[in-house]
């Protein structure tokens, strides 16, 4: 009897989440396509509202609607796409069935819907057109939260604490950042920010070799998976660094001077939160 009651409560909560998050929100995903004349157009590619999924076909101007089925933590639906030779021509329309793990989550105080393919490939991140209405968060995906640094990607730094080191910087995911800054001489972390003082990347330089094992073990425990090991190009192929990367984060712990047999090499951490950057990019495009 108790098991039946608990199961009924779980089912009721799940139905309530779906009702609030789908019936009161209109979720959309966009893509940028380039025309033959080189101009760029921003268009919807997928939309979810109530119990329907909508596919938008740019080349023909069609919108196709399909029913949304929900099974446990999965959204199951059909979608239509053009098979492209390039961005302006196509072979044919194709319709296929997607099964994706769904996750409703707040990122930077913005409600988002993550659709993660069950094969682990790149997720889609949908944004709501009804931002003023709240959502109920789910816990279907194991999305890591990094607490190693004092700040997170997307945080805004106090102007009074910024020390500008140089005016322009090209980074891994961004080009032409406005500032490369150090919050304080004691903290020894670099924060790469834009004109609004929003952190886009974090870097910790000059890490001594004796701390590497502890740092590596911390990230393995926090992220739940082992890193890819990188090697230098010398004959002895010694370890050059450890890289953790999935659809949501990028962390690279590596030597800054890879000369072989140089035990005093400093190491560095490069950190990017891809999910937060997706939200920040979407805000900038609105």
C-alpha positions as CSV (number, residue, x, y, z in Angstrom):
1,X,0.0,0.0,0.0
2,X,2.8,2.4,0.9
3,X,4.6,1.6,-2.4
4,X,1.4,2.4,-4.3
5,X,1.1,5.7,-2.5
6,X,4.7,6.8,-3.1
7,X,4.4,5.8,-6.8
8,X,1.2,7.8,-7.1
9,X,2.9,10.9,-5.5
10,X,5.8,10.6,-8.0
11,X,3.5,10.3,-11.0
12,X,1.5,13.2,-9.7
13,X,4.6,15.4,-9.3
14,X,5.8,14.4,-12.7
15,X,2.5,15.3,-14.3
16,X,2.5,18.6,-12.5
17,X,6.0,19.4,-13.8
18,X,4.9,18.6,-17.4
19,X,1.7,20.7,-17.1
20,X,3.5,23.8,-15.8
21,X,6.6,23.6,-18.0
22,X,4.9,22.7,-21.3
23,X,1.4,24.2,-21.0
24,X,2.5,27.5,-19.6
25,X,5.7,27.9,-21.7
26,X,6.5,28.0,-25.4
27,X,10.0,26.5,-25.9
28,X,12.1,27.3,-29.0
29,X,15.5,26.6,-30.5
30,X,17.2,28.7,-33.2
31,X,19.9,28.3,-35.8
32,X,21.8,30.8,-38.0
33,X,21.8,29.9,-41.8
34,X,23.6,31.7,-44.6
35,X,21.9,32.6,-47.8
36,X,23.5,32.4,-51.3
37,X,24.3,36.2,-51.1
38,X,26.2,35.7,-47.8
39,X,23.5,37.3,-45.6
40,X,22.7,35.5,-42.4
41,X,19.2,34.6,-41.3
42,X,18.2,33.5,-37.8
43,X,15.4,30.9,-37.8
44,X,13.5,28.6,-35.6
45,X,14.4,24.9,-36.0
46,X,12.3,23.4,-33.2
47,X,9.4,24.5,-31.1
48,X,7.6,22.7,-28.3
49,X,4.2,23.9,-26.9
50,X,1.7,21.8,-24.9
51,X,1.7,18.3,-26.3
52,X,3.1,19.2,-29.8
53,X,6.5,19.5,-31.4
54,X,7.0,21.8,-34.4
55,X,9.7,21.5,-37.1
56,X,10.4,24.6,-39.3
57,X,11.7,23.9,-42.8
58,X,13.5,27.0,-44.0
59,X,13.8,26.2,-47.7
60,X,10.1,25.4,-48.3
61,X,8.7,27.6,-45.6
62,X,6.7,24.7,-44.1
63,X,5.9,24.1,-40.4
64,X,5.2,20.5,-39.5
65,X,3.6,19.5,-36.2
66,X,3.9,16.2,-34.5
67,X,2.6,14.8,-31.2
68,X,4.9,14.8,-28.2
69,X,5.0,11.6,-26.2
70,X,6.5,11.5,-22.7
71,X,7.9,8.3,-21.2
72,X,9.7,8.5,-17.8
73,X,12.6,11.0,-18.5
74,X,12.3,10.9,-22.3
75,X,10.6,13.1,-24.9
76,X,9.7,11.0,-27.9
77,X,8.7,12.8,-31.1
78,X,9.0,13.0,-34.8
79,X,10.8,15.8,-36.5
80,X,11.4,16.9,-40.1
81,X,14.6,18.3,-41.5
82,X,16.1,19.1,-44.9
83,X,19.2,17.0,-46.0
84,X,21.6,19.8,-47.1
85,X,24.2,19.7,-49.8
86,X,25.0,23.1,-48.4
87,X,23.1,25.8,-46.6
88,X,20.9,26.7,-49.6
89,X,20.2,23.5,-51.4
90,X,18.8,20.1,-50.3
91,X,18.2,16.6,-51.5
92,X,15.0,15.8,-49.7
93,X,12.9,16.2,-46.6
94,X,13.5,13.5,-44.0
95,X,11.3,12.6,-41.0
96,X,12.6,10.6,-38.2
97,X,11.8,9.8,-34.6
98,X,13.9,11.3,-31.7
99,X,14.1,10.0,-28.2
100,X,15.8,12.6,-26.0
101,X,16.3,13.0,-22.2
102,X,14.6,16.2,-21.1
103,X,15.9,18.5,-18.4
104,X,14.2,21.7,-17.2
105,X,16.7,23.9,-15.4
106,X,17.5,27.4,-14.4
107,X,20.9,28.7,-15.8
108,X,21.8,32.3,-15.0
109,X,18.3,32.7,-13.6
110,X,17.0,31.9,-17.1
111,X,14.6,28.9,-17.6
112,X,15.9,26.5,-20.2
113,X,14.9,23.1,-21.6
114,X,17.8,20.7,-22.4
115,X,17.1,17.9,-24.9
116,X,20.0,15.3,-24.6
117,X,20.1,12.6,-27.3
118,X,20.3,9.2,-25.7
119,X,23.5,8.4,-27.7
120,X,25.3,11.2,-25.7
121,X,25.7,13.5,-28.7
122,X,25.4,17.3,-28.6
123,X,22.2,18.4,-26.8
124,X,19.7,21.0,-28.0
125,X,19.0,23.9,-25.6
126,X,15.6,25.5,-25.9
127,X,14.6,28.9,-24.5
128,X,11.2,29.9,-23.4
129,X,9.2,32.8,-24.8
130,X,7.5,33.2,-21.5
131,X,10.4,34.1,-19.3
132,X,8.2,35.8,-16.6
133,X,6.6,32.5,-15.7
134,X,8.5,30.1,-13.5
135,X,9.3,26.4,-14.2
136,X,9.7,23.3,-12.0
137,X,13.2,21.9,-12.4
138,X,13.9,18.3,-13.1
139,X,16.9,16.0,-12.3
140,X,17.1,13.7,-15.3
141,X,20.7,14.6,-16.4
142,X,23.9,14.6,-14.4
143,X,25.0,18.1,-15.2
144,X,28.2,18.9,-13.3
145,X,28.5,22.0,-11.1
146,X,32.1,23.3,-10.6
147,X,32.9,24.8,-7.2
148,X,36.7,24.9,-7.6
149,X,36.8,28.6,-8.5
150,X,35.5,31.6,-6.5
151,X,33.4,32.7,-9.5
152,X,31.4,30.9,-12.2
153,X,31.1,31.6,-15.9
154,X,28.4,34.2,-16.3
155,X,29.2,36.0,-13.0
156,X,29.7,39.8,-13.2
157,X,33.0,41.2,-11.6
158,X,33.1,44.3,-9.6
159,X,34.8,47.0,-11.6
160,X,36.8,48.2,-8.6
161,X,38.5,44.9,-8.3
162,X,39.6,44.5,-11.9
163,X,43.2,44.8,-13.0
164,X,43.5,45.1,-16.7
165,X,46.4,43.1,-18.1
166,X,45.8,43.6,-21.8
167,X,43.1,45.0,-23.9
168,X,42.5,42.3,-26.5
169,X,42.6,38.5,-26.2
170,X,41.6,35.6,-28.5
171,X,40.6,32.6,-26.5
172,X,39.4,29.1,-27.2
173,X,35.7,29.8,-27.8
174,X,35.8,33.6,-28.2
175,X,37.7,36.1,-30.3
176,X,38.5,39.7,-29.5
177,X,37.6,39.7,-25.8
178,X,37.9,43.2,-24.3
179,X,39.8,42.4,-21.2
180,X,42.1,39.9,-19.5
181,X,41.9,40.6,-15.8
182,X,43.1,39.4,-12.5
183,X,40.7,39.7,-9.6
184,X,43.4,40.0,-7.0
185,X,47.1,39.3,-6.7
186,X,46.5,36.8,-4.0
187,X,43.8,34.7,-5.8
188,X,45.9,34.2,-8.9
189,X,43.0,33.5,-11.2
190,X,42.5,35.1,-14.6
191,X,38.9,36.0,-15.6
192,X,38.3,36.7,-19.3
193,X,35.4,39.0,-19.6
194,X,33.4,41.1,-22.1
195,X,32.5,44.8,-22.0
196,X,29.7,44.1,-19.5
197,X,32.3,42.6,-17.1
198,X,30.6,39.1,-17.5
199,X,33.0,36.2,-17.1
200,X,33.3,34.0,-20.2
201,X,36.3,32.0,-19.3
202,X,38.4,31.3,-16.2
203,X,42.1,30.4,-16.1
204,X,44.3,29.5,-13.1
205,X,48.1,29.8,-14.0
206,X,51.3,28.9,-12.3
207,X,50.2,25.8,-10.5
208,X,53.1,23.9,-8.9
209,X,53.6,20.3,-9.9
210,X,53.1,19.0,-6.3
211,X,49.4,20.1,-6.4
212,X,48.5,18.3,-9.6
213,X,47.4,15.0,-8.2
214,X,45.0,16.6,-5.7
215,X,43.5,18.9,-8.4
216,X,43.1,16.0,-10.8
217,X,41.4,13.8,-8.2
218,X,39.1,16.7,-7.3
219,X,37.9,17.1,-10.8
220,X,37.5,13.3,-11.3
221,X,35.3,13.2,-8.2
222,X,33.3,16.3,-9.0
223,X,32.7,15.4,-12.7
224,X,32.3,11.7,-12.3
225,X,34.6,10.6,-15.2
226,X,38.3,10.3,-15.9
227,X,40.1,12.8,-18.1
228,X,41.6,12.3,-21.5
229,X,45.4,12.3,-21.0
230,X,47.4,14.4,-23.4
231,X,51.1,13.8,-24.1
232,X,53.9,16.1,-25.4
233,X,55.6,15.5,-28.7
234,X,59.0,14.5,-27.3
235,X,60.4,11.0,-27.7
236,X,59.5,9.9,-24.2
237,X,55.9,11.0,-24.7
238,X,55.5,12.2,-21.1
239,X,52.1,13.4,-19.8
240,X,51.4,16.9,-20.8
241,X,47.9,17.4,-19.3
242,X,44.5,16.1,-18.4
243,X,41.3,17.2,-20.3
244,X,37.7,16.8,-19.1
245,X,35.2,17.6,-21.8
246,X,31.6,16.8,-22.5
247,X,28.5,18.6,-23.8
248,X,28.4,20.9,-20.8
249,X,31.9,21.8,-19.6
250,X,35.6,22.0,-20.7
251,X,38.4,21.8,-18.2
252,X,42.1,21.4,-19.3
253,X,44.8,21.0,-16.6
254,X,48.1,21.1,-18.5
255,X,51.7,22.2,-18.4
256,X,52.6,25.6,-19.7
257,X,56.2,24.6,-20.5
258,X,56.3,21.1,-22.0
259,X,60.1,20.7,-22.1
260,X,60.9,17.0,-21.3
261,X,62.3,16.1,-17.9
262,X,61.7,19.5,-16.6
263,X,60.1,18.7,-13.2
264,X,59.7,22.4,-12.3
265,X,57.1,23.0,-15.0
266,X,54.2,25.2,-14.0
267,X,50.7,23.9,-14.8
268,X,47.5,25.8,-15.7
269,X,43.7,25.2,-15.6
270,X,41.5,26.5,-18.5
271,X,37.8,26.3,-17.6
272,X,34.7,26.9,-19.8
273,X,31.0,26.2,-19.0
274,X,29.4,25.5,-22.4
275,X,25.9,25.4,-21.1
276,X,26.1,28.9,-19.4
277,X,27.8,30.3,-22.6
278,X,24.8,29.0,-24.6
279,X,22.4,30.9,-22.4
280,X,24.6,34.1,-22.5
281,X,24.8,33.9,-26.3
282,X,21.0,33.5,-26.6
283,X,20.5,36.6,-24.4
284,X,22.8,38.6,-26.6
285,X,20.9,37.6,-29.8
286,X,17.5,38.8,-28.5
